Amino acid sequence: MNVVILAAGMGKRMQSALPKVLHPLAGKPLLQHVIDTARSLSSSKLCVIYGHGGAAVPEMVAKLAGNGQTPIETALQQPQLGTGHAVMQAVPQLDEDAPTLVLYGDVPLTLESSLRRLVEAAGNDKLGILTVEQANPFGLGRIVRENGRIVRIVEEKDASDTERAIREINSGIMCIPTRHLKRWLAALSNNNAQGEYYLTDIVAQAVAEGVEVVSASPSAEWEVAGVNSKVQLAELERRHQLNIANALLEKGVTLMDPARIDVRGELICGRDVVIDVGCVFEGRVELADGVTVGPHCVLVNAKVEQGANIKPFCHIEDALVGPKSQIGPYARLRPGTELGEDVHVGNFVEIKNSQVAAHSKANHLAYVGDATVGSRVNIGAGTITCNYDGANKFRTVIEDDAFIGSDSQLVAPVTVGKGATLGAGTTLTKDAPAGKLTISRPKQMTIDGWSRPVKVKK
């Protein structure tokens, strides 16, 4: 099957320099949603028609190439003279022995199942149209039937009063026998109110030639909803997020409020997962059985293992949280963080590119960067690993059962031996031996006769 995706529009109502089809929905461009759906149909040829936005659309498409998936061709439509003219640009790339499915880069939520119904209805010799009935079809092309059979599609601007009363509308999505499509496109006229070549005019040609025109319908109106403004984009974003939320609920995930979750990628949940309000999940996020995520957390490409508790206002990116760990509130796990079982990371603790083994704790106000931390280590408040000298980064090693006193600075590269203790306020520049107390601080002094300065009156 050939798939042609029309993505040449400017999108003036978006009020943006970014081409309309590149605006994000659920974390990825509108056009990528359509491409992903097209690829799920096992299409043999896939062509994206672009126009406005210069090289931005082809550059985005190029990033999706490879991985053994259907290759994507692009074709420039310049100037933009309507949907029929857009499909004309793809003609040289189409396989005449396979039907052609026409999709739209600004209609992101059409389900694979709906498209399969359309393709099956059309077969190899019928013209198939995805249609839907709307209560208010203003501005949309109407499906005109005679004795139940589709005979033509009329655009709003060209419709009579009787035709405007029709509620069945054309989504624009069609499945067309390619050998007919090439001939029909060549015969199109732009003698209409817009002076454009309408793809919909091929319907009348099909009827005139005795080619059967059939229809299929999506499961819901939002499947064929397009984006022409930021308002419509926001509406589809919430619709899409509600669909995701409902799917999670069906799988047994507890969502404190299905209207307040944002999934911008893939969220995989085990049993008895609880997600509170305002959470954002980006990339691929895995939450194992019994995981709890508190309000207003952001998880990006993260894996959280069984029974872990992510408390409110945490940011976790490219990190692994071990089973039964307690994170937050207000904790940040940066890329390269790997936490073992039952690790406690408290409020205003930041960990980056570090491994922390089982049962270790950093409960408040600490920075652990480029470090290897053993088991049962206690990292006191105000502790930092000084991992960067302004040019290069170095690692800190803290072995099992070490105790790091509050307000300590560990100047890497440095090792704290097994069972060692650092006294509060220590600046460690040399290895601390195992099992011993290491202290680095000036001698405490009390200055007799000293008075605190008094503000001078003006």
Backbone hydrogen bonds, N-H to C=O, Kabsch-Sander energy under -0.5 kcal/mol:
donor,donor_aa,acceptor,acceptor_aa,energy
2,N,99,P,-2.9
3,V,45,K,-2.1
4,V,101,L,-2.8
5,I,47,C,-2.9
6,L,4,V,-0.6
6,L,103,L,-2.5
7,A,5,I,-0.6
7,A,49,I,-2.4
14,M,11,G,-1.9
15,Q,12,K,-1.7
20,K,10,M,-0.6
22,L,19,P,-2.1
23,H,20,K,-1.7
25,L,28,K,-2.8
28,K,25,L,-1.4
30,L,23,H,-1.9
31,L,21,V,-2.6
33,H,29,P,-1.6
34,V,30,L,-1.5
35,I,31,L,-2.5
36,D,32,Q,-2.9
37,T,33,H,-1.9
38,A,34,V,-2.6
39,R,35,I,-2.7
40,S,36,D,-1.5
41,L,37,T,-0.6
41,L,38,A,-1.1
42,S,39,R,-1.8
43,S,38,A,-0.8
44,S,1,M,-2.0
45,K,1,M,-1.5
46,L,71,P,-0.5
47,C,3,V,-2.7
48,V,73,E,-2.8
49,I,5,I,-3.0
49,I,47,C,-0.5
50,Y,48,V,-0.6
50,Y,75,A,-2.3
51,G,7,A,-0.6
51,G,52,H,-0.6
52,H,8,A,-2.0
54,G,51,G,-0.8
56,A,53,G,-2.1
59,E,55,A,-2.5
60,M,56,A,-1.9
61,V,57,V,-2.6
62,A,58,P,-2.5
63,K,59,E,-1.1
64,L,60,M,-0.5
64,L,61,V,-1.4
65,A,62,A,-1.1
69,Q,66,G,-1.7
73,E,46,L,-3.1
73,E,71,P,-0.5
75,A,48,V,-2.1
77,Q,50,Y,-3.0
78,Q,76,L,-0.7
81,L,79,P,-0.8
84,G,197,Y,-2.7
85,H,197,Y,-0.9
86,A,82,G,-1.9
87,V,83,T,-2.1
88,M,84,G,-1.7
89,Q,85,H,-0.9
89,Q,86,A,-0.9
90,A,87,V,-1.5
91,V,87,V,-0.7
91,V,88,M,-1.0
93,Q,90,A,-2.1
94,L,90,A,-0.5
94,L,91,V,-1.6
96,E,94,L,-0.7
98,A,95,D,-1.7
100,T,176,I,-3.0
101,L,2,N,-3.1
102,V,100,T,-0.5
102,V,174,M,-3.0
103,L,4,V,-3.0
103,L,101,L,-0.6
105,G,6,L,-3.0
107,V,104,Y,-1.7
115,L,111,L,-1.8
116,R,112,E,-2.5
117,R,113,S,-1.7
118,L,114,S,-1.8
119,V,115,L,-2.7
120,E,116,R,-2.7
121,A,117,R,-2.2
122,A,118,L,-2.2
123,G,119,V,-2.3
125,D,122,A,-0.8
126,K,122,A,-2.0
127,L,212,E,-2.6
128,G,126,K,-0.7
128,G,175,C,-3.1
129,I,214,V,-2.0
130,L,173,I,-2.5
131,T,129,I,-0.8
131,T,216,A,-2.3
132,V,169,I,-1.6
134,Q,167,R,-2.2
140,L,137,P,-2.1
142,R,154,V,-2.9
143,I,168,E,-2.4
144,V,142,R,-0.7
144,V,152,R,-2.7
145,R,143,I,-0.6
146,E,149,R,-2.7
149,R,146,E,-1.8
150,I,213,V,-0.6
151,V,144,V,-2.9
152,R,144,V,-1.4
154,V,142,R,-2.0
158,D,155,E,-1.0
159,A,155,E,-0.7
159,A,156,E,-1.1
164,R,160,S,-2.4
165,A,161,D,-0.9
165,A,162,T,-0.6
166,I,163,E,-1.4
169,I,132,V,-3.0
169,I,167,R,-0.5
170,N,141,G,-2.5
171,S,130,L,-1.9
171,S,169,I,-0.6
174,M,102,V,-1.0
175,C,128,G,-2.5
176,I,100,T,-2.8
179,R,96,E,-0.6
180,H,177,P,-0.7
181,L,177,P,-2.6
182,K,178,T,-2.1
183,R,179,R,-0.6
184,W,180,H,-2.9
185,L,181,L,-2.8
186,A,182,K,-1.4
187,A,183,R,-1.0
187,A,184,W,-0.6
188,L,185,L,-1.3
192,N,190,N,-1.9
195,G,192,N,-0.8
197,Y,81,L,-2.8
198,Y,189,S,-0.5
198,Y,196,E,-0.9
201,D,198,Y,-1.0
202,I,199,L,-1.9
203,V,200,T,-1.7
205,Q,201,D,-1.2
206,A,202,I,-2.5
207,V,203,V,-2.4
208,A,204,A,-2.3
209,E,205,Q,-1.7
210,G,206,A,-0.5
210,G,207,V,-1.1
211,V,206,A,-2.7
212,E,210,G,-0.5
214,V,127,L,-2.7
214,V,212,E,-0.6
216,A,129,I,-1.8
223,E,220,A,-1.3
224,V,221,E,-1.9
225,A,222,W,-1.0
227,V,106,D,-1.5
228,N,226,G,-0.5
230,K,13,R,-0.6
233,L,229,S,-2.2
234,A,230,K,-2.5
235,E,231,V,-2.1
236,L,232,Q,-2.3
237,E,233,L,-2.3
238,R,234,A,-2.1
239,R,235,E,-2.0
240,H,236,L,-3.0
241,Q,237,E,-2.6
242,L,238,R,-2.3
243,N,239,R,-2.1
244,I,240,H,-2.2
245,A,241,Q,-2.7
246,N,242,L,-2.7
247,A,243,N,-2.0
248,L,244,I,-2.2
249,L,245,A,-2.5
250,E,246,N,-2.3
251,K,247,A,-1.1
252,G,249,L,-1.7
253,V,248,L,-2.3
254,T,273,V,-2.9
255,L,253,V,-0.7
256,M,254,T,-0.5
256,M,275,I,-2.3
260,R,257,D,-2.3
262,D,279,C,-2.2
264,R,262,D,-0.6
264,R,281,F,-4.1
266,E,283,G,-3.2
268,I,266,E,-0.6
268,I,285,V,-3.0
269,C,267,L,-0.5
270,G,287,L,-2.2
273,V,270,G,-0.6
274,V,291,V,-2.3
275,I,254,T,-2.9
276,D,293,V,-2.6
278,G,260,R,-1.6
279,C,260,R,-0.7
279,C,276,D,-0.7
280,V,297,C,-2.6
281,F,262,D,-2.8
282,E,299,L,-2.7
283,G,264,R,-1.6
285,V,266,E,-2.9
285,V,283,G,-0.6
286,E,302,A,-2.4
287,L,268,I,-3.2
288,A,286,E,-0.5
288,A,304,V,-2.6
290,G,271,R,-2.9
291,V,288,A,-1.6
292,T,308,A,-2.1
293,V,274,V,-2.8
294,G,292,T,-0.5
294,G,310,I,-3.7
296,H,277,V,-2.6
297,C,294,G,-0.6
298,V,314,C,-2.7
299,L,280,V,-2.6
300,V,316,I,-3.2
301,N,282,E,-2.4
303,K,319,A,-2.1
304,V,286,E,-3.0
305,E,303,K,-0.5
305,E,321,V,-2.8
307,G,289,D,-2.2
308,A,305,E,-1.7
309,N,325,S,-2.9
310,I,292,T,-3.5
310,I,308,A,-0.5
311,K,309,N,-0.8
311,K,327,I,-3.4
313,F,295,P,-2.3
315,H,331,A,-2.4
316,I,298,V,-2.8
317,E,333,L,-2.8
318,D,300,V,-2.8
320,L,337,T,-2.6
321,V,303,K,-2.9
322,G,320,L,-0.5
324,K,306,Q,-1.8
325,S,322,G,-1.4
326,Q,343,V,-2.2
327,I,309,N,-2.8
327,I,325,S,-0.5
328,G,345,V,-3.5
330,Y,312,P,-2.0
332,R,349,V,-2.6
333,L,315,H,-2.7
334,R,332,R,-0.6
334,R,351,I,-3.4
336,G,318,D,-2.2
337,T,334,R,-1.4
338,E,354,S,-2.6
339,L,320,L,-2.7
340,G,356,V,-2.8
342,D,323,P,-3.0
343,V,340,G,-0.8
344,H,360,S,-2.4
345,V,326,Q,-2.9
345,V,343,V,-0.6
346,G,344,H,-0.5
346,G,362,A,-2.8
347,N,363,N,-0.8
348,F,330,Y,-2.1
349,V,346,G,-1.1
350,E,366,A,-2.6
351,I,332,R,-2.3
352,K,368,V,-2.6
353,N,335,P,-1.7
355,Q,371,A,-2.0
356,V,338,E,-2.7
357,A,373,V,-2.2
359,H,341,E,-2.5
360,S,357,A,-1.2
361,K,377,V,-3.1
362,A,344,H,-2.7
363,N,379,I,-0.5
365,L,347,N,-2.1
366,A,348,F,-0.6
367,Y,383,T,-2.4
368,V,350,E,-2.8
369,G,367,Y,-0.5
370,D,352,K,-2.2
372,T,396,T,-2.8
373,V,355,Q,-3.5
373,V,371,A,-0.5
374,G,398,I,-3.0
376,R,358,A,-2.0
377,V,374,G,-0.6
378,N,402,A,-1.9
379,I,361,K,-2.9
379,I,377,V,-0.5
380,G,378,N,-0.6
380,G,404,I,-2.2
382,G,364,H,-0.6
382,G,365,L,-3.1
383,T,380,G,-1.5
384,I,408,S,-2.2
385,T,367,Y,-1.6
386,C,384,I,-0.6
386,C,410,L,-2.6
387,N,385,T,-1.5
389,D,392,N,-2.2
394,F,387,N,-2.3
396,T,370,D,-1.9
397,V,414,V,-2.4
398,I,372,T,-3.0
399,E,397,V,-0.5
399,E,416,V,-2.8
401,D,375,S,-3.0
402,A,399,E,-1.3
403,F,420,A,-2.6
404,I,378,N,-3.3
405,G,403,F,-0.7
405,G,422,L,-1.8
407,D,381,A,-2.8
408,S,405,G,-0.6
409,Q,426,T,-2.8
410,L,384,I,-2.5
411,V,409,Q,-0.7
411,V,428,L,-2.7
412,A,386,C,-1.6
412,A,410,L,-0.9
414,V,395,R,-1.0
416,V,397,V,-3.1
417,G,415,T,-0.6
417,G,432,A,-3.0
419,G,400,D,-2.5
420,A,417,G,-2.0
421,T,436,K,-2.6
422,L,403,F,-2.9
423,G,421,T,-0.5
423,G,438,T,-2.5
425,G,406,S,-2.7
426,T,423,G,-1.4
427,T,440,S,-0.6
428,L,409,Q,-3.2
428,L,426,T,-0.7
429,T,427,T,-0.7
432,A,415,T,-2.5
435,G,418,K,-1.4
436,K,433,P,-1.3
438,T,421,T,-3.0
438,T,436,K,-0.5
448,D,446,T,-0.8
450,W,447,I,-1.1
